[in-house]
């Protein structure tokens, strides 16, 4: 098993399969990468662009080339001294007729062995049906128009816009009695079809009514991703059999666990995973809040790197510049603070798409509390108030029942007024409350992620580079002391990933760092922002702010306008300030995206755009060097080694042209010398990532540096803004960029980043 020193994330799809990854392997190895890091490989919905919509855990996806091609890729990696880490999705599956668990449930109901695998919210009612919230218009109209009908014959089923579903055997028997059309659908009136629908194990409904009637756990608020109960031993066994076999046969060297906080018992799950995987690398997609440490009981190598990304990004932001930008922004928007925006977003989601989840958790809590006289007569409404208060006050994605973190749940509950909160707080550790509290924790994850990542980050836009997954916009710019504390606090997890872009980041790292560079030119930027706000008073300042930052970052690059339009449209709908996914205002959206185009062609923005571009290029080199020389395992998202100016998904999951990347090109999105920085920096340390330690870091208005060693080599990454001099540590230092030897004061004479190193005796 090769030692892990770096990872390279590949997004697999029907158009980029295992065979394509094999062709790119020599290039990736040439960068100095030790491990391929693959997106999910189990069978997903046909045509999936990301493969997080699993339909069958038992086989490697044929859409990607199947197990045979995976084995070929694995053997090629092994012969080249490389390993493979795969992404695994235990929390949810696609709500699709391709889902093998759901298909069986639709036929057999609760007699299906898989009925306990899916996280269905029922209380044993005989006539319970799983909600099917995907009809394009009201149920009655779908029956009338035939968009919801039945097909008879060898494969009887319910025909829906999302595919044909199998039906119970008694329904299949009745379908034989109906005359059929040429396409196999039955000839029946609306009343007859409705009678058959009522015999199904699903309840079809108009998508607009769905959020109020959801009766299964979802991934966040995504109705077509249905959750899996990994706390069920049989579900765990069957969903992980392929993973464990690939590990035992040496085909994979590690696994990334997607959305760990969505699971019922993350700690117990990870302990089970570790007991079966032995020494293979295990990483968790865990979004840590500021000052939150990874759970000490988790037997993992570390996180997938959002914590590092935030620490580095906030280190790069100009403290003084951001303060000036924020003052101007708050004056234009009238917003009070990021915290207040988050509270508003949480309440909006609680009253909206999360309402059935709040009802379910409240009822679960009430039932669990019936054994306590102090709360026996409390009405359900009091439990709902408690749940809402808890969700709004929760300051992170998830709190945990066991270990030292449970005291933080206690603190939140003590702040919530009312008898219910007091009684729950007093009995929090009781076994009879475990299920209800864990259900509350799962809901906390959905509420926080949906409200912060997918709404507040698009409503609060003073500097959108700090509105990123895992970031805290209420603390956007850090000091070198804070950066140092973060790095030193990770010493327990020396192999945790150092990421700067992922398939989920809202902006690719180089676009993000261009926006960050704006903070160093606050005077010019705020003047332009005020000018545009006065010119377009009918447009929300929050949206103008985001559009202006991206226009400055991409000024003159007209070829990205369509992609920028798609990004801004998604951002506006997610913010739900004027337009939304449920009620789109396409006129307003066109107005904003049209203004963005004007901004990109505004000659008055040319000067600041050029300054931003030049500084951001050097920030990119400095940040790349920091990612490599800081403790942890540097992770590179596909193509980022040349430049990553992508927008939010699906734009950030575009297929790579590895032939072009091999020549240092990426559709005009290159950062000069970045690819060389990756290659050279990855060859620097020789004693293994576990031996890397931080020696120091520094930041002021004109200089940033990071100093580290692996015991054999010292490395010193620096960023000089506008030519500020940097004092080097004692000794003679060789520059990665020009090969020269430097000592004492380093004076580049211009904005410049470098990575210097020296051998230790």
TIGUSE-420723 format. One record per residue (C-alpha): residue in three letters; x, y, z. Coordinates in steps of 0.25 Angstrom, whole numbers, plus 2048, in hexadecimal, padded with zeros to 3 digits. Example, Ala and Ser with C-alpha at 12.3 -4.5 7.8 and 13.67 -1.06 7.14 Angstrom:
// residues 2
ala8317EE81F
ser8377FC81D
This chain:
// residues 761
unk800800800
unk80780D7FC
unk809818806
unk7FF823804
unk806831801
unk7FC8387F8
unk7EE8357F1
unk7E88397E4
unk7D98397E3
unk7D38347D6
unk7C48367D3
unk7BF82A7CC
unk7B38297C3
unk7AE8227B7
unk7B782B7AF
unk7C382A7B7
unk7C481B7BB
unk7CF8127C2
unk7D58107B4
unk7D781F7B3
unk7DD8207C1
unk7E78167BC
unk7EB81E7B0
unk7ED82A7B9
unk7F58227C4
unk8038257BE
unk8008347BE
unk7FB8347CD
unk80782B7D1
unk8108357CB
unk80B8407D4
unk8108387E0
unk8028337E4
unk8028267ED
unk7F38237ED
unk7E78247E3
unk7DB8297EB
unk7CF8257E3
unk7C082A7E4
unk7B681F7E7
unk7B78127DF
unk7AB80A7E3
unk79F8097D9
unk7988167D8
unk78B81C7D1
unk78D81A7C2
unk7948267BC
unk79882C7CA
unk7A28377C9
unk7A88357D7
unk7A48267DC
unk79F82B7EA
unk7928267E6
unk7948177E9
unk78B80D7E4
unk7928007E7
unk79D7FE7F1
unk7A07F07EC
unk7A87F37E0
unk7B27FC7DA
unk7AB8057D0
unk7AB8007C1
unk7A980E7BD
unk7B78117C2
unk7BD8047BB
unk7B97FA7C6
unk7C27F27D0
unk7CB7ED7C5
unk7CF7FB7C1
unk7D17FF7CF
unk7DA7F37D2
unk7E27F77C5
unk7E48057CB
unk7E78007D9
unk7F27F77D3
unk7F88027CB
unk7F880B7D7
unk7FF8007DF
unk80A7FE7D4
unk80D80D7D5
unk80E80D7E4
unk8008147E5
unk7F48117ED
unk7E58137EC
unk7DB81A7F6
unk7CC8197F2
unk7C08217F6
unk7B581A7FD
unk7A781E7FF
unk7A181780B
unk79682280F
unk78D822803
unk78881C7F6
unk7818217EA
unk7728217EB
unk77181A7DD
unk76A80E7D7
unk7798097D5
unk77B8087E4
unk77B7FA7E8
unk7767FC7F6
unk76A8057F2
unk7667FC7E7
unk7657F07F0
unk75D7F97FA
unk7537FE7F0
unk7507EF7ED
unk7507E97FB
unk74E7F5804
unk7527F2813
unk7547E380F
unk7607E8807
unk76D7E580E
unk7727F380A
unk7667FA810
unk76F7FB81D
unk77B800814
unk77580D810
unk77281881A
unk763818819
unk75B81F823
unk750816827
unk74A811834
unk74580482F
unk739808829
unk7337FD81F
unk72F807815
unk73C810815
unk741814808
unk74E81B804
unk74D8297FF
unk75082A7F0
unk7518397EE
unk75583A7E0
unk74883D7D7
unk74A8497CE
unk73C84D7D1
unk73184A7DB
unk72D83B7DC
unk71F83C7D6
unk7258437C9
unk7308387C8
unk72582E7C8
unk71D8357BE
unk7288387B4
unk72E82A7B5
unk73C82F7BB
unk7388267C6
unk7338187C1
unk7358097C1
unk73C8007B8
unk7387F17B7
unk73F7E57B1
unk74C7DE7B5
unk7517EA7BD
unk7457F07C3
unk7477FD7CA
unk74380C7CD
unk7488157C2
unk74C8237C8
unk75482E7C2
unk7618297CA
unk75F81B7C4
unk75780E7C6
unk7568087D4
unk7527F97D7
unk7457F77DE
unk7407EE7E9
unk73C7E07E4
unk72D7E27E6
unk72E7EF7DD
unk7367E77D3
unk72B7DD7D3
unk7207E77D1
unk7277EE7C5
unk7257E17BD
unk7167E47BD
unk7177F17B6
unk7187F37A7
unk7267F97A2
unk72A803798
unk73680178E
unk740806798
unk73B7FC7A3
unk7348077AC
unk7268037B0
unk7198097AC
unk71380E7B8
unk70B81A7BD
unk7108237C8
unk70881C7D3
unk70D80E7D0
unk71C8137CF
unk71A81A7DD
unk71580D7E3
unk7218067DE
unk72A8117E3
unk7248107F1
unk7298017F1
unk7388057EF
unk7438067FA
unk7458157F5
unk73D8227F6
unk73F82A7E9
unk73E8397EB
unk7408467E4
unk74F84B7E7
unk74A8587ED
unk7428507F8
unk74D8467FA
unk75584E805
unk74984F80E
unk74784080D
unk75583A80C
unk75582D815
unk764828813
unk77182E816
unk77883580B
unk78683A808
unk78484880D
unk77784D806
unk7798457F9
unk76D83D7F7
unk7738337ED
unk77E82F7F6
unk778825800
unk78082280D
unk785814811
unk78580F81F
unk79480B821
unk791808830
unk7897FC82B
unk7937F082B
unk78E7EA81F
unk78D7F7817
unk79C7FA81B
unk7A07EC817
unk7997EC809
unk79D7FA805
unk7AC7F8809
unk7AE7EA804
unk7B47EF7F7
unk7BD7FA7FE
unk7C37EF808
unk7C57E57FC
unk7CD7F07F4
unk7D57F3800
unk7D87E4804
unk7DC7E27F5
unk7E67ED7F5
unk7DF7F57EA
unk7DD8017F3
unk7E68087FD
unk7DC811805
unk7CE817805
unk7C8824807
unk7BB82480F
unk7B182E809
unk7A8836812
unk7AC82F81F
unk7A4838828
unk797834821
unk798826827
unk791822833
unk79D81E83B
unk7AA823834
unk7B381E83F
unk7AD81083F
unk7AD810830
unk7BC81482F
unk7C0809839
unk7B97FF831
unk7C0804824
unk7CE80482B
unk7CC7F6830
unk7CA7F0822
unk7D47F981B
unk7DF7F7824
unk7EB800820
unk7E4806813
unk7E3815813
unk7D681B818
unk7D2829816
unk7C583081A
unk7BE83B812
unk7BC84381F
unk7B985281F
unk7BF85782C
unk7BB865831
unk7C586F836
unk7CC86A842
unk7C685C841
unk7CF851842
unk7CD84383B
unk7C6839844
unk7D183384D
unk7CA82584C
unk7CA82483D
unk7D481A838
unk7D782182B
unk7E3828824
unk7DC835824
unk7D383E81C
unk7D284180D
unk7D884E810
unk7CD859811
unk7D385D81F
unk7E0860818
unk7DA86780D
unk7D3871816
unk7E087381E
unk7E8876812
unk7DD87F80B
unk7DB887818
unk7EA889819
unk7EB88E80B
unk7E089980D
unk7E58A7810
unk7DF8AA81E
unk7DF8B981C
unk7DA8B880E
unk7CE8AF812
unk7CA8B881D
unk7C98C4813
unk7C18BB809
unk7B88B6814
unk7B48C4819
unk7B08C880B
unk7A98BC808
unk7A18BC815
unk79D8CB812
unk7978C7805
unk7908BA809
unk78B8BE817
unk78F8B081C
unk7938AF82A
unk79D8A482B
unk79F896825
unk79A890831
unk78D89782F
unk78C893821
unk78E884825
unk78388582F
unk77988B824
unk77D87F81B
unk77B875825
unk76D87A829
unk76A87A81A
unk76E86C818
unk767867825
unk75A86D820
unk75C868812
unk76385B80D
unk76785681B
unk759857821
unk756848820
unk764845826
unk76184E832
unk754848834
unk75A83A834
unk76583D83D
unk75B845847
unk752839847
unk75D82F849
unk762838855
unk75483885B
unk75282985A
unk760827861
unk75D83186C
unk75082A870
unk75782287B
unk75B82F882
unk74F83588B
unk75584388A
unk75284387B
unk74783987A
unk73C844877
unk74484D86E
unk73D84F861
unk74484C853
unk74585B850
unk74F85D85C
unk758852856
unk757859849
unk75B86684F
unk76785F856
unk76C859849
unk76B866842
unk77386D84C
unk77D86284C
unk77F86383D
unk78087283D
unk78A872848
unk793867843
unk7A086D83F
unk7A5861837
unk7A185682E
unk7A084B839
unk7A1849848
unk7A483B84E
unk79E833859
unk7AB82D85E
unk7B8833863
unk7BC841867
unk7B384785C
unk7A6843862
unk7A884F86C
unk7A6858861
unk79885285E
unk79585586D
unk79A86386C
unk790866860
unk78585F867
unk787867874
unk78587486B
unk77886F866
unk76C87386F
unk76186A873
unk75E85E87B
unk76085486F
unk76F85986D
unk77185887C
unk76D84A87D
unk774845871
unk78084C876
unk780845883
unk77E83787C
unk786839870
unk78F82D873
unk783823875
unk78381786C
unk77481A869
unk778827863
unk78382285A
unk77B82084E
unk77382D84F
unk780836851
unk78782F846
unk77B83283C
unk77C841841
unk78B84083E
unk78983B830
unk77F84682E
unk789850833
unk79284D828
unk78884F81D
unk78385C823
unk791862825
unk79685D817
unk78A86280F
unk78986F817
unk798873817
unk79E86C80B
unk79286D801
unk78B87A806
unk79388380F
unk7A0882807
unk7988887FB
unk791893803
unk79D89880A
unk7A789C800
unk7B18A7805
unk7BC89E7FF
unk7B78917F9
unk7C588A7FA
unk7C2888809
unk7B4883807
unk7B9875804
unk7B7867809
unk7BD866817
unk7BF875818
unk7BA87F823
unk7B788C81C
unk7B589282A
unk7C489082C
unk7CA89281E
unk7D8897820
unk7E189082A
unk7EF893830
unk7FB88B82F
unk7F988783D
unk7EC88183A
unk7F187A82E
unk7FC874836
unk7F386F841
unk7EA868836
unk7F6861830
unk7FC85D83E
unk7EE858842
unk7EE84E837
unk7FA84783C
unk7F183B840
unk7ED83A832
unk7FB83B82A
unk7F483481D
unk7E883D81D
unk7E684380F
unk7EA85180B
unk7E0855801
unk7DE8627F9
unk7D385E7EF
unk7C98527EF
unk7BD84E7E6
unk7B48557F0
unk7BB8637F2
unk7B386F7ED
unk7BF8757E6
unk7CC86E7E0
unk7D88727E8
unk7DE87C7DE
unk7D18837DC
unk7CF8837EB
unk7DD8897ED
unk7DA8947E3
unk7CF8987EB
unk7D78977F7
unk7E18A17F0
unk7D68AB7F0
unk7D88AD7FF
unk7E68B37FC
unk7E08BE7F3
unk7D48C27FC
unk7D48D17F9
unk7D28CE7EA
unk7C88C37EC
unk7BF8CA7F5
unk7BE8D67EC
unk7BA8CD7E1
unk7B08C67EA
unk7AA8D37EE
unk7A98D87E0
unk7A28CB7DB
unk7988CB7E7
unk7948DA7E3
unk7938D67D4
unk78A8CA7D7
unk7828CD7E3
unk7778C37DF
unk7818B77E1
unk7848B17EE
unk7928B67F3
unk7958A87F7
unk7948A37E9
unk79B8AF7E3
unk7A78AD7ED
unk7A989E7E9
unk7A78A27DA
unk7B28AD7DB
unk7BC8A47E2
unk7BB89A7D7
unk7BB8A47CC
unk7C88AA7D1
unk7CE89C7D3
unk7CA8987C4
unk7CA8A67BE
unk7CC8A57AF
unk7CA8967AE
unk7BD8967A6
unk7BE8877A3
unk7BA8847B2
unk7AD88C7B1
unk7A38817AF
unk7AA8797BB
unk7AA8867C3
unk79B8887C0
unk79887A7C5
unk79F87C7D2
unk7998897D5
unk78B8837D2
unk78D8787DB
unk7938817E6
unk78788B7E5
unk77D87F7E6
unk7848797F2
unk7848867F9
unk7758877F8
unk7758967F9
unk76E8997EC
unk76D88D7E4
unk76E87E7E8
unk76D8707E3
unk75F86F7E6
unk75A87C7E1
unk7658817D7
unk7658907D3
unk76C88E7C5
unk76A89D7C2
unk7728A17CF
unk77C8967CC
unk77E89B7BE
unk7808A97C3
unk78B8A57CD
unk79389D7C3
unk7928A87B8
unk7988B17C2
unk7A38A77C5
unk7A68A77B6
unk7A68B67B6
unk7B08B67C1
unk7B98AC7BA
unk7BA8B57AF
unk7BB8C27B7
unk7C88C97B4
unk7C88D07C1
unk7CA8C27C8
unk7D78BF7BF
unk7E18C57C9
unk7DC8BE7D6
unk7DA8B17CE
unk7E98B17C9
unk7EE8B47D7
unk7E58A97DC
unk7EA89F7D2
unk7F88A17D4
unk7F78A07E3
unk7EE8947E2
unk7F888D7DA
unk80288E7E5
unk7F888B7EF
unk7F687E7E8
unk80487A7E8
unk80687D7F7
unk7F98767FA
unk7FD86A7F2
unk80B86A7F9
unk80486B807
unk7FB85F804
unk807856801
unk81185B80C
unk80785B817
unk80484F81F
unk7F9846819
unk7F883F80B
unk7F6849800
unk7EA8467F7
unk7E984B7E9
unk7DB84C7E2
unk7DC8497D3
unk7E28547CB
unk7E585D7D6
unk7F485B7D5
unk7F38637C8
unk7E886D7CD
unk7DA86B7D2
unk7D08777CF
unk7C386E7D0
unk7B68727D5
unk7AD86A7DE
unk7A885C7DA
unk7A68577D0
unk7B08617C9
unk7BB85C7D3
unk7B984E7CE
unk7BC8507BF
unk7C48457B9
unk7D38487B8
unk7DC8487AB
unk7E88417B1
unk7EF8427A4
unk7EE8517A5
unk7F28517B4
unk7FE8497B0
unk8028557A8
unk7FE85F7B3
unk7F18647AD
unk7E38647B2
unk7D986C7A9
unk7E08797AB
unk7E08777BB
unk7EE8757BE
unk7F687B7C9
unk80587E7C5
unk80F8747CB
unk80486D7D4
unk8068607CE
unk8158617D0
unk8138657DF
unk80B8587E1
unk81584F7DA
unk8218557E1
unk81B8577EF
unk8158497EF
unk8248447ED
unk82984C7F9
unk826844806
unk82C835806
unk829831815
unk81A82F813
unk80E838816
unk80D833824
unk81B83A827
unk817847822
unk81685282D
unk81386182D
unk81F86A831
unk817877830
unk80E880828
unk80D88F827
unk803899821
unk8028A8820
unk7FD8B2815
unk8088AF80B
unk80E8A280F
unk80A894812
unk813888814
unk812879819
unk81E87281E
unk81F862820
unk82885681F
unk82784781E
unk834845825
unk83D844819
unk839851812
unk83485F816
unk82A86680D
unk82687480D
unk81A879805
unk818888804
unk80F8927FE
unk8148A17FC
unk8098AB7F9
unk80E8B77F1
unk81C8B37F3
unk81D8B3802
unk82A8AD807
unk8298A080F
unk83489C819
unk83888D816
unk83C884822
unk84B882824
unk85287A819
unk85387A80A
unk846877803
unk8448727F5
unk8388787ED
unk82F86E7E6
unk82B8797DB
unk83987E7D7
unk8438747DD
unk84B87F7E3
unk85087F7F2
unk84B8897FC
unk84F88D80A
unk84B898813
unk8408A280D
unk83889D801
unk8358A97F9
unk82D8A57EC
unk82A8B47E8
unk81B8B07E4
unk8108A77E8
unk81689A7E8
unk81488C7EF
unk81F8827F0
unk8238757F7
unk8318747FC
unk837868803
unk844863809
unk84A85580C
unk84C85281B
unk85984B820
